[in-house]
Amino acid sequence: MSTKEDLILIGGGGHCLSCLDVIEMDGRYTVRGIVDQKAAVHPLLAPYPLLGHEQDLPELARGCSNFLITIGQIKVWEPRKRFYEMLKDLGVNLPTIVSPLAYVSARATLGEGTIVMHFAMVNAGANVDHNCIINTKALIEHDAIIEEHCHISTAAIVNGATTVQSCSFIGSNAVLREAVTIGEQSIVGAGVTVLHDLKPRSFLKRQPL
């Protein structure tokens, strides 16, 4: 039986709770605890100790080589990118985590620090870069490109040959038509259908009925 490696999580909110469920099912890591700026984490994370705060990362990195960023990302992408760059400077490993309930094609690629949640699908030829969230039931179709620090939210559909540029958020049940480009740092709201390219830093939300 192989020995599990230790893993420290960065961020102790609701997204961390969802990530923890995937990590436990994946089965490769033992979670040592959580780093968060708050004095307490999500109540359901109580069995896992709060190991410290951001300033404690250099010391923690001397005792553990695996870290995963479990901060959520909707409107604000900067914290996930900042912690990613900090961890890279510390020389630690950022594992790629895939739920056993998800499907990732052998012909797709996933970057370090990316998590693929339950029932998500990443199809052949897709390329998901580092530090991304592919959330529950999201679909990344063939030859799509998801650049670094993006969050593809629950049940969103990214159709074939579409590019989502860095630090963008695609909301729940959004649909991106094939071969469109979503400019960097853009937000596509829940339920929105995108039929054309979006410029960088676009904000597209569903119009009320």
C-alpha positions in Angstrom: 0.0 0.0 0.0 1.4 3.4 -1.0 1.9 6.0 1.6 -0.1 9.2 1.3 1.7 12.5 1.0 0.7 15.5 3.2 -1.2 18.4 1.7 -1.9 21.9 3.1 -4.9 23.9 1.8 -4.9 27.6 1.4 -8.3 29.1 2.2 -10.9 27.8 4.6 -14.3 28.8 3.2 -17.1 27.0 1.4 -15.0 26.3 -1.7 -12.4 24.6 0.5 -15.1 22.3 1.8 -16.0 21.2 -1.7 -12.3 20.7 -2.6 -11.8 18.7 0.5 -14.5 16.2 -0.5 -12.8 15.8 -3.9 -9.3 15.4 -2.2 -10.6 12.7 0.1 -12.2 10.8 -2.8 -9.0 11.1 -4.8 -7.2 9.4 -2.0 -3.6 10.4 -2.7 -3.1 13.0 0.0 -3.6 13.4 3.8 -4.7 17.0 4.5 -2.5 18.3 7.3 -4.6 21.4 7.8 -5.6 24.8 6.5 -4.0 28.3 6.1 -6.4 31.2 6.3 -6.4 34.8 7.3 -9.4 34.3 9.6 -9.2 33.1 13.1 -11.7 30.2 12.3 -12.6 28.3 9.2 -15.9 26.8 7.9 -17.5 24.9 10.7 -17.5 21.6 8.8 -13.7 21.9 8.4 -13.2 21.8 12.1 -11.6 18.4 12.1 -8.7 19.9 10.1 -6.5 22.4 12.2 -5.9 26.0 11.3 -2.1 25.9 10.8 -1.5 29.6 10.5 -1.8 32.6 8.2 -0.2 33.9 5.1 2.9 35.0 6.9 3.4 31.4 8.1 3.7 29.9 4.7 7.5 30.0 4.5 7.8 28.0 7.7 5.0 25.6 6.7 6.7 25.0 3.3 9.8 23.7 5.1 7.7 20.9 6.6 5.3 20.1 3.8 6.0 20.0 0.0 2.3 19.9 -1.3 -0.1 22.9 -1.2 -3.5 23.5 -3.0 -5.2 26.8 -3.3 -8.8 26.4 -2.1 -9.9 30.0 -2.2 -13.1 30.5 -4.2 -13.2 32.8 -7.2 -16.2 34.7 -8.6 -15.6 38.4 -9.0 -12.1 38.5 -7.6 -9.2 36.5 -9.1 -6.3 38.3 -7.5 -6.0 36.2 -4.3 -5.7 32.9 -6.1 -3.0 34.3 -8.5 -1.1 36.0 -5.6 -1.0 32.8 -3.6 0.0 30.8 -6.6 3.0 33.0 -7.3 3.9 33.0 -3.6 3.9 29.2 -3.5 5.9 29.0 -6.7 8.5 31.2 -5.1 8.6 28.9 -2.1 9.3 26.0 -4.5 6.5 23.7 -3.3 4.4 21.3 -5.4 0.9 22.2 -6.5 -0.8 18.9 -7.4 -3.5 18.5 -9.9 -6.6 17.0 -8.3 -9.3 15.2 -10.3 -12.5 13.8 -8.7 -12.9 10.1 -9.4 -16.5 11.0 -10.5 -15.1 13.4 -13.2 -14.0 12.5 -16.7 -10.7 13.9 -18.1 -9.7 12.6 -21.5 -6.3 11.0 -21.9 -5.8 13.5 -24.7 -6.5 16.6 -22.6 -4.0 18.4 -20.4 -4.4 19.9 -16.9 -2.0 22.3 -15.3 -0.6 22.2 -11.8 -2.8 23.4 -9.0 -6.0 22.8 -11.0 -8.9 20.9 -9.5 -11.6 19.1 -11.5 -14.7 18.7 -9.4 -17.4 15.9 -9.3 -19.1 15.0 -12.6 -17.1 17.6 -14.6 -15.9 16.6 -18.1 -12.8 17.7 -19.9 -12.8 16.3 -23.5 -10.1 15.3 -26.0 -7.7 18.1 -27.0 -8.7 20.5 -24.3 -6.0 22.3 -22.4 -6.7 23.6 -18.9 -3.8 25.7 -17.6 -2.5 26.0 -14.0 -4.5 27.1 -10.9 -7.9 26.7 -12.4 -11.3 25.5 -11.0 -13.4 23.2 -13.2 -16.4 23.1 -11.0 -19.1 20.5 -10.5 -20.8 19.3 -13.8 -18.8 21.8 -15.9 -18.1 20.7 -19.5 -14.9 21.7 -21.3 -15.3 20.5 -24.9 -12.7 19.3 -27.4 -9.8 21.7 -28.2 -10.9 24.3 -25.8 -8.3 26.4 -24.0 -8.7 27.5 -20.4 -5.9 29.8 -19.5 -4.4 30.2 -16.0 -6.3 31.3 -12.9 -9.8 30.7 -14.4 -12.9 29.4 -12.7 -15.4 27.5 -14.9 -18.4 27.3 -12.5 -21.1 24.7 -12.0 -22.7 23.2 -15.1 -21.1 25.8 -17.4 -20.5 24.7 -21.0 -17.3 25.7 -22.9 -17.8 24.5 -26.4 -15.1 23.2 -28.8 -12.2 25.4 -29.8 -13.2 28.2 -27.4 -10.6 30.1 -25.5 -11.1 31.5 -22.0 -8.2 33.8 -21.3 -6.5 34.2 -17.9 -8.2 35.2 -14.7 -11.7 34.9 -16.1 -14.9 33.6 -14.4 -17.6 31.7 -16.3 -20.8 31.5 -14.2 -23.1 28.6 -13.5 -25.0 27.3 -16.5 -23.4 29.8 -18.8 -22.8 28.5 -22.4 -19.9 29.6 -24.6 -20.4 29.0 -28.3 -17.8 27.1 -30.2 -14.6 29.0 -31.2 -15.3 32.2 -29.3 -12.6 34.0 -27.2 -13.3 35.4 -23.8 -10.8 38.1 -23.0 -8.7 38.0 -19.9 -10.2 39.0 -16.5 -13.7 38.8 -17.8 -16.9 37.7 -15.9 -19.7 35.9 -17.6 -22.7 35.7 -15.3 -24.8 32.7 -14.5 -27.1 31.5 -17.3 -25.6 33.7 -20.0 -25.1 32.5 -23.6 -22.0 34.0 -25.3 -22.2 34.0 -29.1 -19.3 36.3 -30.0 -15.8 37.2 -28.7 -15.6 39.3 -25.6 -12.9 42.0 -25.0 -10.6 41.8 -21.9 -12.3 42.7 -18.6 -15.8 42.3 -20.0 -18.7 41.8 -17.6 -21.7 40.1 -19.1 -24.7 39.3 -17.0 -28.1 37.8 -17.7 -30.8 40.4 -18.3 -33.9 40.1 -16.1 -37.1 38.9 -17.7 
